Amino acid sequence: MKAKIVFYCQEKLSQNEKFKLRRELLGIDQQSNYGRYQYKVEGLLNKISNYRPVRSSIIIAKSNLNEVIDLIKKFDIKIEVFDIEIPKSKLSK
């Protein structure tokens, strides 16, 4: 299957901006009332097929590339995108 691998660099972001990027991209587990209630807030990668081999890299289907790049560009960070071949079984939703 043809896919894209996206590398992004977070070194110029503050901790607050890194957390915002992580929340929008990966989603988070939230707790309220001192941990009594827990729920998951889904990010973009929870909605599309992807594979994360290492930090700051994502392998996605070509059809979802624009969504991911638009989200990452909101934070004004450096992005590198390359074409790759990957077995379809590696991409999970």
Phi, psi and chi 1 to 4 in degrees:
 res  aa     phi    psi   chi1   chi2   chi3   chi4
   1 MET       -  135.8  174.9 -179.6  163.4      -
   2 LYS   -80.5  134.7  -67.8 -171.2 -175.1 -113.8
   3 ALA  -144.0  178.5      -      -      -      -
   4 LYS  -123.4  142.8  -64.1  -79.9 -169.9  174.9
   5 ILE  -111.6  129.8 -174.2  163.9      -      -
   6 VAL  -114.8  124.3  178.8      -      -      -
   7 PHE  -109.3  136.0  -63.6  101.3      -      -
   8 TYR  -135.5  150.2   56.1   96.5      -      -
   9 CYS  -115.5  122.5  179.8      -      -      -
  10 GLN  -103.0    7.6  -55.1  179.1   52.1      -
  11 GLU   -63.2  -25.8   67.6 -177.3    8.2      -
  12 LYS   -90.3   -1.1  -66.1 -175.6  179.1 -178.3
  13 LEU   -87.5  148.4  -64.2  179.0      -      -
  14 SER   -75.4  168.2   67.8      -      -      -
  15 GLN   -60.3  -38.3  -72.7  -65.9  -21.2      -
  16 ASN   -63.3  -43.7 -169.4   20.9      -      -
  17 GLU   -68.8  -36.5  -69.6  173.1  -38.6      -
  18 LYS   -61.5  -41.3  -73.4  179.1 -174.1  178.9
  19 PHE   -65.3  -40.8 -178.3   73.8      -      -
  20 LYS   -62.2  -43.0  -73.5  178.7 -176.6  177.0
  21 LEU   -61.8  -46.3  173.9   63.0      -      -
  22 ARG   -61.3  -42.0  179.7 -177.6  165.4   91.7
  23 ARG   -63.9  -43.7 -179.2  175.6   35.4 -157.5
  24 GLU   -73.9  -33.8  -70.7 -173.2   37.3      -
  25 LEU   -85.0  -49.7 -164.0   60.2      -      -
  26 LEU  -101.9  -23.1  -55.1  174.2      -      -
  27 GLY    85.9  168.5      -      -      -      -
  28 ILE  -144.5  162.7   56.9  168.7      -      -
  29 ASP   -97.2  121.3  -68.9  -32.8      -      -
  30 GLN  -105.2  149.9  -71.8 -131.7  -42.1      -
  31 GLN  -128.4  145.4  -62.6  178.8   -6.6      -
  32 SER  -136.2  161.6   62.0      -      -      -
  33 ASN    55.0   51.9 -160.0   12.5      -      -
  34 TYR    57.5   40.0  -58.0  103.8      -      -
  35 GLY    86.3    2.9      -      -      -      -
  36 ARG   -68.4  -38.1 -179.9  175.9  -77.6  170.7
  37 TYR  -115.5  132.5  -56.5  104.9      -      -
  38 GLN  -127.9  138.4  -63.2  178.4   -3.5      -
  39 TYR  -151.9  159.1   53.0   95.5      -      -
  40 LYS  -104.1  129.8 -176.8  157.4 -178.8   70.5
  41 VAL  -100.4  117.9  176.5      -      -      -
  42 GLU   -80.5  143.4  -68.2 -167.7   -7.8      -
  43 GLY  -103.0 -175.5      -      -      -      -
  44 LEU   -62.3  -40.9  177.2   63.1      -      -
  45 LEU   -71.1  -15.3  -65.6 -176.4      -      -
  46 ASN   -75.1  -18.5  -65.1  108.4      -      -
  47 LYS   -97.7  -16.6  -60.4  171.7 -172.6  169.9
  48 ILE  -123.5  159.2   62.1  174.8      -      -
  49 SER   -72.7  131.9  -62.1      -      -      -
  50 ASN  -157.0  169.8   69.2   83.1      -      -
  51 TYR  -146.2  130.2  176.6   63.1      -      -
  52 ARG  -113.5   95.1  -66.7 -168.6   61.6 -136.4
  53 PRO   -68.6  -39.5   19.7  -25.2      -      -
  54 VAL  -146.1  172.2  -67.8      -      -      -
  55 ARG   -59.2  148.9  -77.1 -172.1 -155.0  155.5
  56 SER    60.2   27.0  -61.6      -      -      -
  57 SER  -143.9  143.5   66.9      -      -      -
  58 ILE  -139.8  134.3  -49.8  163.6      -      -
  59 ILE  -105.4  124.3  -62.2  175.3      -      -
  60 ILE  -136.0  162.6   54.6  173.3      -      -
  61 ALA   -69.2  150.7      -      -      -      -
  62 LYS   -57.9  -32.7  -80.3 -174.1  165.3 -175.7
  63 SER   -66.9  -22.5   58.9      -      -      -
  64 ASN  -100.3    5.2  -60.5  -39.1      -      -
  65 LEU   -60.5  -45.0  179.2   65.7      -      -
  66 ASN   -63.0  -37.9  -69.8  -24.4      -      -
  67 GLU   -61.5  -45.5  -63.6  173.3   56.0      -
  68 VAL   -68.6  -44.6  173.6      -      -      -
  69 ILE   -64.7  -40.4  -72.1 -177.7      -      -
  70 ASP   -60.8  -41.5  -70.3  -17.3      -      -
  71 LEU   -65.5  -45.0  175.9   64.7      -      -
  72 ILE   -68.2  -37.0  -66.0  173.6      -      -
  73 LYS   -66.8  -22.1  -79.3 -170.5  175.9 -179.0
  74 LYS   -60.9  -25.8  -76.5 -167.0  -29.4 -171.5
  75 PHE   -95.6    1.7  -67.9   90.5      -      -
  76 ASP    54.9   53.1 -164.3   31.5      -      -
  77 ILE  -119.7  162.5   55.8  178.3      -      -
  78 LYS   -73.0  135.2 -174.1  177.3  176.1 -174.4
  79 ILE  -129.6  139.4  -55.7  171.0      -      -
  80 GLU  -124.9  133.7  -66.5  -74.7  -26.0      -
  81 VAL  -127.5  133.7  180.0      -      -      -
  82 PHE  -133.6  150.4  -60.8   99.8      -      -
  83 ASP   -82.4  140.3  -68.5  -37.0      -      -
  84 ILE  -144.4  167.3   59.8  168.0      -      -
  85 GLU  -111.9  133.7  -73.8  -78.2  -27.5      -
  86 ILE  -146.7  144.6 -172.0  169.2      -      -
  87 PRO   -63.5  140.6  -17.2   25.5      -      -
  88 LYS   -61.7  -26.2 -165.8  170.1 -172.1  173.1
  89 SER   -68.5  -21.0   61.4      -      -      -
  90 LYS   -71.7  -31.3  -77.6  -77.6 -170.2 -178.8
  91 LEU   -79.9  123.0  -65.2  179.9      -      -
  92 SER  -120.8  156.9   62.9      -      -      -
  93 LYS  -102.1      - -162.6  165.2 -168.4 -179.3
